[in-house]
Amino acid sequence: MSVPARRDTWARRNLEKLWQAISLLLFLALLVGELGRL
């Protein structure tokens, strides 16, 4: 019973890290695009 819960929290933590990485990459891409326009 505790193993699936642990796996769920682990997956959720990894998902949050993945979202943070994606949002950071998108932010950097937008920043580079804006700088490229100048």
C-alpha positions as YAML, in Angstrom:
chain: A
units: angstrom
residues:
- id: 1
  name: MET
  ca: [0.00, 0.00, 0.00]
- id: 2
  name: SER
  ca: [2.87, 2.37, 0.76]
- id: 3
  name: VAL
  ca: [4.80, 1.43, -2.39]
- id: 4
  name: PRO
  ca: [2.26, 2.77, -4.95]
- id: 5
  name: ALA
  ca: [1.92, 5.96, -2.90]
- id: 6
  name: ARG
  ca: [5.69, 6.39, -2.88]
- id: 7
  name: ARG
  ca: [5.83, 5.75, -6.63]
- id: 8
  name: ASP
  ca: [3.01, 8.28, -7.15]
- id: 9
  name: THR
  ca: [4.82, 11.01, -5.21]
- id: 10
  name: TRP
  ca: [8.06, 10.20, -7.08]
- id: 11
  name: ALA
  ca: [6.29, 10.47, -10.45]
- id: 12
  name: ARG
  ca: [4.59, 13.69, -9.38]
- id: 13
  name: ARG
  ca: [7.92, 15.16, -8.27]
- id: 14
  name: ASN
  ca: [9.53, 14.22, -11.60]
- id: 15
  name: LEU
  ca: [6.56, 15.68, -13.48]
- id: 16
  name: GLU
  ca: [6.94, 18.97, -11.60]
- id: 17
  name: LYS
  ca: [10.68, 19.05, -12.44]
- id: 18
  name: LEU
  ca: [9.86, 18.30, -16.08]
- id: 19
  name: TRP
  ca: [7.32, 21.15, -16.21]
- id: 20
  name: GLN
  ca: [9.84, 23.51, -14.62]
- id: 21
  name: ALA
  ca: [12.45, 22.55, -17.21]
- id: 22
  name: ILE
  ca: [9.96, 22.98, -20.09]
- id: 23
  name: SER
  ca: [8.77, 26.37, -18.84]
- id: 24
  name: LEU
  ca: [12.39, 27.49, -18.39]
- id: 25
  name: LEU
  ca: [13.27, 26.39, -21.93]
- id: 26
  name: LEU
  ca: [10.20, 28.17, -23.32]
- id: 27
  name: PHE
  ca: [11.12, 31.33, -21.41]
- id: 28
  name: LEU
  ca: [14.69, 31.20, -22.74]
- id: 29
  name: ALA
  ca: [13.42, 30.58, -26.28]
- id: 30
  name: LEU
  ca: [11.10, 33.60, -26.06]
- id: 31
  name: LEU
  ca: [13.90, 35.72, -24.61]
- id: 32
  name: VAL
  ca: [16.28, 34.73, -27.43]
- id: 33
  name: GLY
  ca: [13.55, 35.40, -29.98]
- id: 34
  name: GLU
  ca: [12.93, 38.88, -28.56]
- id: 35
  name: LEU
  ca: [16.65, 39.68, -28.50]
- id: 36
  name: GLY
  ca: [16.97, 38.39, -32.08]
- id: 37
  name: ARG
  ca: [14.32, 40.89, -33.21]
- id: 38
  name: LEU
  ca: [16.20, 43.90, -31.82]
...
